Amino acid sequence: MMHRQPTLAKNLGNPTPLGLGAFVLTFTPLACCLMAWRGAGGGGAAFNGVIIMLGGILLVISSILKFILGNTFSSVVFGHLGGFCLAFGASMTPAFNSTDGTNTLAGLHSPGFVNTFAFFFLFMALLMVIYTVCATQTNLPFLLIFASLIVVFSLLAAAYWKLGAGNEIMGNRLTVGAGAALFVATILGFYLLTAQLLDSVGFPLSLPIGDFSSLWTRAHRQ
């Protein structure tokens, strides 16, 4: 009698939709908060649990899975965005931003906190510039997402410095602008997520994503 030999080969899934889903589900409501839709506010403190438990954890998990698959760029992107979510979520807790350990809202609007935290946004914007350059080798939605995030973090840095200087009106306007740019980035994320999921189930309809890799390959051959 012949017995079937167990195969060691197994198919690994694509973790990109997991990371994209975490990105859009975390940053879309945050964008609405920054734009103060339906009376939302508080600088994102209401999403503290979502930012940490959903965005931070799932993005870090996606980063590890992309690392296992050997995709360095996506691994770094998901890892840094996941780390940002964990750091930003921690900054929404009283122990990290308030002088008495209880008043989160006052801590978030204190000049010392906003003037200091603005540097984090500034260098996140610089990181997004590097990502945008690298994304020219991937696809159009990724490129536009990172380009939008440059605007987001730049405006947030400027907004925090305006708030630190006591210019609340301009600070709020810059925050709304950052929220609008973030909303654009998340809509692009939803589009890319949909394209990835349709492809994963073999759906007969595929969404165009403007793949740049084939363009660069042809350019190198010429």
C-alpha positions in Angstrom: 0.0 0.0 0.0 1.3 3.4 -0.9 0.9 6.3 1.5 0.8 9.9 0.5 3.8 11.8 1.6 3.0 15.0 3.5 4.1 18.1 1.6 6.3 20.6 3.3 5.3 23.4 0.9 2.6 25.7 2.1 1.2 28.8 0.6 1.8 32.1 2.5 -0.9 34.8 2.4 -0.3 38.4 1.4 -0.1 40.5 4.6 -0.4 43.8 2.8 -4.3 44.0 3.1 -3.9 43.4 6.8 -1.6 46.4 7.1 -3.7 48.5 4.7 -6.9 47.7 6.7 -5.3 48.7 9.9 -4.1 51.9 8.3 -7.5 53.0 6.9 -9.5 51.9 10.0 -7.2 53.9 12.2 -6.4 57.0 10.2 -9.8 57.6 8.5 -11.6 58.4 11.8 -8.5 60.3 13.0 -8.8 62.5 9.8 -12.4 63.2 10.6 -11.4 64.1 14.1 -8.7 66.5 12.9 -11.3 68.1 10.5 -13.7 68.5 13.5 -16.5 66.7 11.7 -19.7 66.3 13.8 -18.1 68.2 16.7 -15.2 65.8 17.0 -12.1 67.1 18.7 -9.5 66.4 21.4 -6.6 65.9 19.1 -7.4 62.2 18.6 -7.5 61.2 22.3 -10.9 59.5 21.8 -9.2 57.0 19.4 -6.5 56.1 21.9 -7.5 52.5 22.1 -8.1 52.2 18.3 -4.7 53.8 17.5 -2.8 51.5 19.8 -4.8 48.2 19.8 -5.8 48.3 16.1 -3.4 50.5 14.2 -0.3 49.9 16.2 -0.5 46.2 16.8 -1.8 45.1 13.4 0.7 47.3 11.5 3.6 45.9 13.5 2.3 42.4 12.8 2.0 43.2 9.1 5.6 44.5 9.2 6.9 41.3 10.7 5.0 39.2 8.1 6.4 41.3 5.3 9.9 40.9 6.7 9.4 37.1 6.7 8.4 37.3 3.0 11.5 39.3 2.2 9.7 42.6 1.3 11.9 45.1 2.9 10.2 48.3 1.9 6.7 47.3 2.9 8.1 45.9 6.2 9.8 49.1 7.0 6.7 51.2 6.1 4.3 49.1 8.1 6.7 49.0 11.0 7.3 52.7 11.2 3.6 53.5 10.8 2.8 51.0 13.5 5.4 52.5 15.7 3.9 55.9 15.1 0.5 54.7 16.1 1.9 53.2 19.4 3.8 56.4 20.1 1.0 58.7 19.2 -1.5 56.6 21.2 0.8 56.6 24.2 1.0 60.4 23.9 -2.8 60.6 24.3 -2.6 59.0 27.8 -2.4 61.3 30.8 0.8 59.8 32.2 2.7 60.9 29.0 1.4 64.4 28.4 0.0 66.0 31.6 1.7 67.6 34.5 -0.6 66.0 37.1 -1.1 62.6 35.4 -4.8 63.0 34.9 -5.7 66.0 32.7 -5.0 64.7 29.2 -6.7 67.6 27.3 -4.8 70.3 29.2 -1.5 68.4 28.6 -2.1 68.1 24.9 -2.6 71.8 24.6 0.2 72.9 26.9 2.9 75.0 25.1 5.7 72.7 26.3 4.1 69.6 25.0 3.0 70.8 21.5 6.2 72.7 20.8 8.2 69.5 21.6 5.9 67.0 19.9 5.9 69.1 16.7 9.5 67.9 16.0 8.1 64.3 15.9 5.7 65.3 13.1 8.5 67.2 11.3 10.8 64.2 11.0 7.9 61.9 10.2 7.3 64.3 7.2 11.0 63.8 6.2 10.6 60.1 6.4 7.5 60.3 4.1 9.7 62.2 1.6 12.1 59.2 1.5 9.1 56.8 1.2 7.7 58.8 -1.7 11.0 58.5 -3.6 11.0 54.8 -3.0 7.4 54.4 -3.9 8.2 55.5 -7.5 9.2 51.8 -7.8 5.9 50.5 -6.6 2.5 51.8 -7.7 0.5 55.1 -8.1 -1.7 54.7 -5.0 1.3 54.1 -2.7 3.1 57.1 -4.2 0.1 59.4 -3.7 -0.4 58.1 -0.1 3.1 59.0 0.9 2.9 62.3 -0.9 -0.3 63.1 1.1 1.4 62.1 4.3 4.2 64.6 3.7 1.5 67.3 3.7 -0.2 65.7 6.8 2.9 65.7 9.0 4.2 69.0 7.8 0.9 70.7 8.6 0.6 69.0 11.9 4.1 70.2 12.9 3.2 73.8 11.8 -0.2 73.5 13.7 1.5 72.4 16.9 4.0 75.2 16.8 1.2 77.8 16.1 -0.7 76.3 19.1 2.4 76.5 21.2 2.8 80.2 20.3 -0.8 80.8 21.3 -2.2 81.3 17.8 -5.1 78.9 18.2 -7.0 80.1 15.1 -4.2 79.4 12.7 -3.3 76.2 14.6 -6.8 74.9 14.2 -6.9 75.8 10.5 -3.6 73.9 9.9 -5.0 71.0 11.8 -8.1 70.9 9.6 -5.8 71.0 6.5 -3.8 68.1 7.9 -7.0 66.2 8.5 -8.1 66.8 4.9 -4.8 65.6 3.5 -5.0 62.5 5.8 -8.5 61.8 4.5 -7.2 61.8 0.9 -4.4 59.4 1.9 -7.0 57.0 3.6 -9.3 57.1 0.6 -6.3 56.0 -1.6 -5.7 53.4 1.1 -9.2 52.1 0.8 -8.8 51.9 -3.0 -5.6 49.9 -2.8 -7.0 47.7 -0.1 -10.0 46.9 -2.4 -7.7 46.1 -5.3 -5.6 43.8 -3.1 -8.7 41.9 -1.7 -10.3 41.5 -5.1 -7.1 40.0 -6.4 -6.8 37.7 -3.3 -10.2 36.0 -4.0 -9.6 35.8 -7.8 -12.4 38.3 -8.5 -13.0 38.7 -12.3 -12.8 42.5 -12.0 -9.4 44.0 -11.2 -8.8 47.7 -10.2 -5.9 49.4 -12.0 -3.2 50.5 -9.6 -0.6 52.0 -12.0 2.2 49.5 -11.4 5.5 51.3 -11.8 7.7 48.3 -11.5 7.2 47.2 -15.1 8.0 50.8 -16.3 11.3 50.8 -14.5 12.1 47.3 -15.9 11.5 48.4 -19.4 13.6 51.6 -18.8 16.5 49.5 -17.5 16.3 47.2 -20.6 16.5 50.1 -23.0 
